[in-house]
Amino acid sequence: MNYTISVIDGNVDTSFVQSLWTDENTGKSYSNVFGLASRCTFPQTINAGDEFYFELDNTSVQNCAVCMMYYPTPAKKLSIKVIQDPCPK
């Protein structure tokens, strides 16, 4: 449940995302990323690599101790609400 989300399209306020982040477990680098702060409400139907639309949702920050220690993520975190799950390809 510790997802790293990369913004690939749209207007992004660079103060909300990390311009470059490297996953310490895989060594892979990603741009314009943030950690998911709304872990408990994130749809389980979205898998790694899926594209989807979302909006910010600062009303649902979830800080479960178990989820927070699961996998490394960027320091910057955002709560989001998925509005289309997943994008048509």
C-alpha positions in Angstrom: 0.0 0.0 0.0 2.9 2.4 -0.2 2.6 3.6 -3.8 4.8 6.1 -5.6 2.8 8.1 -8.1 4.4 9.9 -11.1 2.6 12.8 -12.7 2.9 12.3 -16.4 0.5 14.9 -17.8 -1.3 18.1 -16.7 -0.3 21.1 -14.7 1.8 20.2 -11.7 2.8 22.4 -8.9 6.4 21.4 -8.4 6.3 22.3 -4.7 4.0 19.2 -4.3 6.2 16.6 -6.0 9.8 15.6 -6.0 11.4 16.4 -9.4 13.6 13.3 -9.1 13.4 10.3 -6.8 15.3 7.0 -6.8 13.8 3.8 -5.3 16.5 2.6 -3.0 15.4 -1.0 -3.4 15.5 -1.1 -7.3 17.9 1.7 -8.1 15.3 3.1 -10.7 14.8 6.8 -10.9 11.5 8.6 -11.4 10.5 12.2 -12.1 7.6 14.3 -10.8 6.6 11.8 -8.1 4.9 11.8 -4.7 4.1 9.2 -2.1 0.5 8.3 -1.6 -0.9 9.7 1.7 -4.4 8.3 1.1 -3.4 4.6 1.2 -6.6 3.1 2.7 -8.9 4.6 0.1 -6.7 3.9 -3.0 -8.5 1.5 -5.4 -7.1 -2.0 -5.3 -7.9 -2.4 -9.0 -5.1 0.0 -9.9 -1.8 -1.9 -10.5 1.8 -0.8 -11.0 2.2 0.9 -14.3 -1.5 1.8 -14.7 -2.4 5.3 -15.7 -5.4 7.1 -14.1 -6.8 10.5 -13.4 -6.9 12.0 -9.9 -7.6 15.2 -8.0 -6.1 16.3 -4.7 -8.1 15.4 -1.6 -6.5 16.9 1.5 -9.3 15.6 3.7 -8.1 12.0 3.8 -4.6 11.7 5.1 -4.1 8.1 6.4 -1.0 7.4 8.5 -1.3 3.7 9.5 2.0 2.6 11.1 2.0 -0.7 9.3 1.5 0.9 5.8 4.2 3.6 6.5 6.9 1.0 7.1 6.0 -1.2 4.2 8.2 0.2 1.3 10.2 3.3 0.7 8.4 6.2 -1.0 9.2 9.9 -1.8 9.3 12.2 1.2 6.5 14.4 -0.4 3.1 12.9 0.1 -0.3 13.8 -1.3 -3.8 12.6 -0.6 -5.7 12.0 -3.8 -9.1 10.8 -5.1 -9.1 8.7 -8.2 -11.6 10.0 -10.7 -11.1 7.5 -13.4 -9.8 4.0 -12.8 -7.7 3.2 -14.9 -7.3 5.4 -18.0 -8.2 3.8 -21.3 -5.1 2.9 -23.3 
